[in-house]
Amino acid sequence: MKPGFFSQFNRIGAWVLLLFLVTPALIAIPVSLTTKRFLSMPKGNYSLRHFEKLFSSPEWISSFFQSATIGLSTSLLATILGTLCAIGLWRVSSKYSEVVRAFLLLPLIIPQIISAMAFYRLWIPMGLLDSYLGLILAHTILATPLVLITVSASLANFDPKLEQASKNLGASNWTTMRRVILPSVRPGVFAGALFAFILSWDEIVVTLFISKFNVYTLPRRMWNGIRENTDPTVAAAAVVLIAITLIAFVVSAIVSRRQSEQTST
């Protein structure tokens, strides 16, 4: 067989796999256009009434802003902590650093239901249950390993000679990190910040455990909409979430490409 056949076969297989993974999420689009008052596929008639309800309801708008506030705060804290951890472990570069790295990645390995129970028991005596700070700290702990991974991947391609040259020219450690290391790993930092935001934006398990009445994020309101009355507004909210996620990934790809081009030049 010709080599081109295998290339074409791999391309078709990749598209089939992509459609298999994406199709379940895309079902929310036609469901959000139904004219019914319950979750159903539209049959000939389409309506935007559920999007109108989504953007006119004070409860849904409040949940959007709460999720955005928590997500942005989580992204900021996780990016700072994850970047500092990645740079610190990269500089140490010993057998103990790998042990510390494995320990820091535990939030990704431990099932979220276990993490949720742990946060619940820990936040009660600290007075952080059902508070913005408690949810931001919990999401930051879950998201920091993602930043650690992306920044560490960028540091793997960083030339240590650049850091040594900066120090030989008299730059301090802070100046070297700010002007040499961080610009070189900026794509990894930006990707980690994006992943941290998306994790917080979509997170539901921990949120259900440690939030009650004061904090009502968008995923929790969607959960209640499905569990209580199967409101099609949930599908409209899902479409908005998908759109925001896609826009974030497109912006991330564009920014990362431009930063890579600037770094190469």
HULIN-V972783 format. One record per pair of residues at least 6 apart in sequence whose ideal C-beta (glycine too) atoms are under 6 Angstrom apart, sorted by the first residue. I is the first residue (numbers start at 0). J is the second residue. D is the distance in whole Angstrom. If there is no record, write none. Layout:
BEGIN
i j d
I J D
I J D
END
This chain:
BEGIN
i j d
27 234 5
27 237 4
27 238 5
28 238 6
29 40 6
29 41 6
30 38 6
30 234 4
31 49 6
31 234 4
31 235 4
31 238 5
32 41 5
32 45 4
33 39 5
33 41 5
33 231 6
34 44 5
34 46 4
37 229 5
38 229 5
38 231 6
49 231 5
49 232 5
49 235 4
50 235 5
52 232 5
53 59 5
53 232 5
53 235 5
53 236 6
62 215 6
62 216 6
62 217 4
62 220 4
63 217 6
65 216 5
66 200 6
66 216 5
66 217 4
69 134 6
69 135 6
69 199 6
70 196 5
70 199 4
70 200 4
72 135 5
73 135 6
73 138 4
73 139 5
73 142 6
73 195 6
73 199 4
74 192 5
74 195 4
74 196 4
76 139 4
77 139 5
77 142 4
77 143 5
77 146 5
77 195 4
78 146 5
78 191 6
78 192 4
80 143 5
81 143 5
81 146 3
81 147 4
81 191 6
82 150 5
82 188 6
84 147 5
85 147 5
85 150 4
85 151 5
88 96 5
88 100 6
89 154 5
103 147 6
104 144 5
106 140 6
106 141 5
106 144 5
107 144 5
111 204 4
112 204 6
115 204 5
115 205 4
115 208 4
118 137 5
118 205 6
118 209 5
119 208 5
119 209 6
122 128 5
122 133 5
122 209 6
127 133 3
128 209 6
129 210 5
129 211 4
129 213 5
133 209 6
134 210 6
134 214 6
137 205 5
138 199 4
142 195 4
142 198 5
145 191 6
145 194 4
145 195 6
146 191 3
146 195 6
149 187 4
149 190 5
149 191 4
150 184 6
150 187 4
150 188 6
150 191 6
152 187 6
153 184 4
153 187 3
154 184 6
157 183 5
161 179 5
162 175 6
165 175 4
165 179 5
185 258 5
186 255 4
186 258 5
189 254 6
193 247 6
193 251 5
203 218 4
203 222 6
206 216 6
206 219 5
221 233 5
221 236 5
224 230 4
224 233 4
225 233 6
END
